[in-house]
Amino acid sequence: MQAFNFEKNIAVLASAKGQPIPWPAGPYPAYSVDILALAQSYFKSAEFDRNFDRTLRQHGFHEGVPEAVVAEIAATSEDYDLVRAVLSAIIRGEKYTPGMWQVLVENGILLDLMTRAYQLKEKSEIKS
């Protein structure tokens, strides 16, 4: 497993926030190399919750997590496991729901979620 660089990738999402991501003909939007690298890096890291579906069910989410709830989790959750599971579901979800990242990157929700994950991870490491 490789280490995930939160600071670098939060900067990538911050610069992408509010920027339109085109969707030319094809199955997926035209994501930047940086966004694709972020997703690949997160997927290959220890941060990625390979059991995110189980974690989400344990938190009462049986049929996905609506965008508004993702935004609320990103803004207020103090539960690192939940934030990590939602982030993992999003990273994995683009394969099955093309365009999912597009909306969440453009509106800044993915930025907020990743920032929250980093804050909670840092907080838990300070306590350790």
Backbone torsions as a table, in degrees:
resi	resn	phi	psi	omega
1	MET	NA	136.6	177.9
2	GLN	-95.2	157.7	177.9
3	ALA	-75.5	144.9	177.4
4	PHE	-101.2	127.1	-178.8
5	ASN	-91.0	92.7	-178.9
6	PHE	-59.4	-47.3	-174.8
7	GLU	-60.0	-46.0	179.0
8	LYS	-60.8	-45.8	-175.0
9	ASN	-77.0	-28.4	172.1
10	ILE	-64.5	-39.1	177.0
11	ALA	-63.5	-38.9	177.2
12	VAL	-60.8	-47.1	-179.3
13	LEU	-67.7	-35.9	178.7
14	ALA	-63.5	-40.4	-179.6
15	SER	-74.3	-23.5	179.8
16	ALA	-86.0	-19.7	-177.7
17	LYS	-59.0	131.3	177.7
18	GLY	81.4	-5.9	179.3
19	GLN	-92.8	129.2	178.9
20	PRO	-65.9	140.6	175.7
21	ILE	-108.6	112.1	-176.7
22	PRO	-67.5	153.0	175.6
23	TRP	-128.2	83.9	177.7
24	PRO	-71.4	-179.1	178.0
25	ALA	-55.0	132.0	-179.3
26	GLY	143.1	171.7	-174.1
27	PRO	-76.5	-19.6	-176.0
28	TYR	-134.2	155.7	172.2
29	PRO	-60.9	163.0	-179.7
30	ALA	-87.4	77.7	-179.8
31	TYR	-69.6	147.2	177.1
32	SER	-68.5	159.9	177.0
33	VAL	-58.5	-37.5	-179.4
34	ASP	-64.3	-40.9	179.0
35	ILE	-66.9	-43.1	178.4
36	LEU	-64.0	-39.9	178.5
37	ALA	-65.9	-39.6	177.1
38	LEU	-58.1	-50.5	-177.9
39	ALA	-61.8	-44.2	180.0
40	GLN	-64.4	-41.8	180.0
41	SER	-64.2	-44.1	179.4
42	TYR	-64.3	-44.4	-178.8
43	PHE	-59.9	-36.1	-177.6
44	LYS	-87.8	-1.9	-175.6
45	SER	-94.9	168.0	175.6
46	ALA	-70.0	-15.7	178.6
47	GLU	-68.8	-30.3	-177.2
48	PHE	-67.0	125.5	179.4
49	ASP	-87.1	100.4	-178.0
50	ARG	-67.3	-12.5	176.4
51	ASN	-113.8	35.0	-175.2
52	PHE	-57.9	-34.0	179.8
53	ASP	-63.4	-41.6	177.3
54	ARG	-66.3	-44.2	179.4
55	THR	-60.1	-43.4	179.6
56	LEU	-64.5	-41.2	177.0
57	ARG	-62.4	-38.5	178.2
58	GLN	-62.8	-24.1	178.3
59	HIS	-97.8	11.0	174.6
60	GLY	89.8	9.1	179.0
61	PHE	-101.8	105.9	-176.2
62	HIS	-105.7	-19.4	-176.6
63	GLU	-130.8	48.4	-180.0
64	GLY	85.2	178.0	-179.0
65	VAL	-128.6	114.8	-179.6
66	PRO	-60.3	151.5	-177.6
67	GLU	-53.9	-42.6	-179.4
68	ALA	-63.5	-35.2	178.5
69	VAL	-72.5	-37.8	175.4
70	VAL	-59.4	-44.0	179.0
71	ALA	-62.2	-40.3	178.5
72	GLU	-65.9	-42.8	177.7
73	ILE	-60.8	-43.9	-180.0
74	ALA	-62.4	-33.2	-176.6
75	ALA	-84.9	-30.7	-168.1
76	THR	-129.0	-16.2	-172.3
77	SER	-66.9	140.0	173.3
78	GLU	-109.8	10.5	-176.2
79	ASP	-103.4	100.7	-177.9
80	TYR	-59.4	-39.9	-178.8
81	ASP	-61.5	-40.4	178.3
82	LEU	-67.1	-47.4	-179.6
83	VAL	-60.4	-44.2	179.5
84	ARG	-62.1	-42.2	179.9
85	ALA	-65.9	-42.4	178.6
86	VAL	-64.4	-45.3	178.5
87	LEU	-60.5	-42.2	178.7
88	SER	-65.1	-41.4	178.5
89	ALA	-62.6	-39.1	178.6
90	ILE	-66.5	-47.3	-179.8
91	ILE	-58.5	-44.0	-179.9
92	ARG	-75.6	-29.7	-171.8
93	GLY	-68.0	-24.9	-179.3
94	GLU	-58.2	-33.0	179.7
95	LYS	-60.5	-34.9	-175.3
96	TYR	-102.4	-19.3	179.5
97	THR	-132.5	79.4	-178.0
98	PRO	-54.9	134.9	179.6
99	GLY	96.6	-7.0	-179.9
100	MET	-57.7	-47.0	-179.4
101	TRP	-63.9	-37.6	-175.6
102	GLN	-51.0	-53.4	-178.4
103	VAL	-65.7	-45.6	-175.3
104	LEU	-70.8	-27.5	175.0
105	VAL	-77.1	-48.6	-177.3
106	GLU	-60.3	-42.5	-176.3
107	ASN	-88.0	-1.4	174.6
108	GLY	85.1	1.9	-179.3
109	ILE	-66.8	-39.6	178.3
110	LEU	-64.9	-38.1	174.9
111	LEU	-59.8	-48.4	-179.3
112	ASP	-62.8	-39.9	-179.5
113	LEU	-66.9	-43.4	179.7
114	MET	-67.8	-38.0	177.2
115	THR	-62.6	-42.9	178.6
116	ARG	-63.1	-43.3	178.7
117	ALA	-59.3	-44.1	-179.5
118	TYR	-64.3	-44.2	179.0
119	GLN	-60.5	-46.0	-178.3
120	LEU	-68.2	-37.7	177.7
121	LYS	-64.6	-44.9	178.6
122	GLU	-61.9	-42.6	179.9
123	LYS	-62.1	-42.0	-179.0
124	SER	-69.9	-32.5	178.6
125	GLU	-72.8	-31.0	177.0
126	ILE	-66.7	-39.8	-179.9
127	LYS	-68.2	-29.2	-175.8
128	SER	-68.9	NA	NA
